[in-house]
Amino acid sequence: MEVVRALIRRKARNLRLLGVPILGLSADLLIGAGCVAEVESSAVSLGEAGLAPRFTEAAQKGEIKIRDATCPAIHTALQASEKGVPFMPLRGVLGSDLVPARQDWKVLQNPFAEGADPILYVPAIAPDVALFHARWADEAGNVWIGRRRELASLAHAAKRTFVTFEELRAGDMLEDELLAPGVVAAVYVEAAAPAKRGAWPLGLAQVYGIDDAHLARYAREARTREGFRRYLDEFVCTRKKNSLPA
């Protein structure tokens, strides 16, 4: 979220967002601020706070390109890049309305089956940039993601990975038997920067929870472009870093 606010302040344009596998407040802010040209995701939602209002209006008015996806297809496409192959097979999406809408997906015969056995081939996705927030980074450049293993696949698949983190740990977490399984190694991380409470108003597991009241306020204000602009003025464009909740 801290990087999203910075992108809005620097007036980023023509971003193509990939949800892994869904998008939320980050995407809605970027879309409302005019930073986004295209979205590929299984959903864009504010969760308990309801629909993402700026995405909803942009979609209804055709202001952004939308590539409908589904969670297993996105994960499969990232795993293909992670493994260095051009595509991966996927079966569960067959028969859905989504398949005909995606011209880049191919339904072909399973080459190992003796009889008819169609299977979906999903092309690899290699994001230009992966971006996420982590609890820890260490002096060796590693970052700890815990059980959020989809972030490891994302970092492995992306051309460049940037991470913000809550706390710097001394030493090398890969040398810690307990921490190492939840680490993305420094070789996959282009750069990491400290950002205290950098996920706010979203949460970070076992550190702080979602600011539900703030998220509900955003959902109300962002229903109109005027309300959204007021929100940006207060919390993004002119907000001082030390005004974040303690």
Buried (B, 14 or more C-beta within 10 A) or exposed (E): BBBBBEBBBEEBEEBBBBBBBBBBBBBBBBBBBBBBBEBBBBBBBBBEBBBBBBBBBBBEEEBBEBEBBBBBBBBBBBBBBBEEEEBBEBEEBEEEEBBEEBEEBEEEEEEEEEEEEEBBBBBBBBBEEBBBBBBBBBEBBBBBBBEBEBBBBBBBBBEBBBBBBBEEBEEBBBEBEEBBEBBBBBEBBBEBEEBBBBBBBBBBEEEBEBBEEBBBBBBBBBBEEEBBBEBBEEBBEEBEEEEBEE
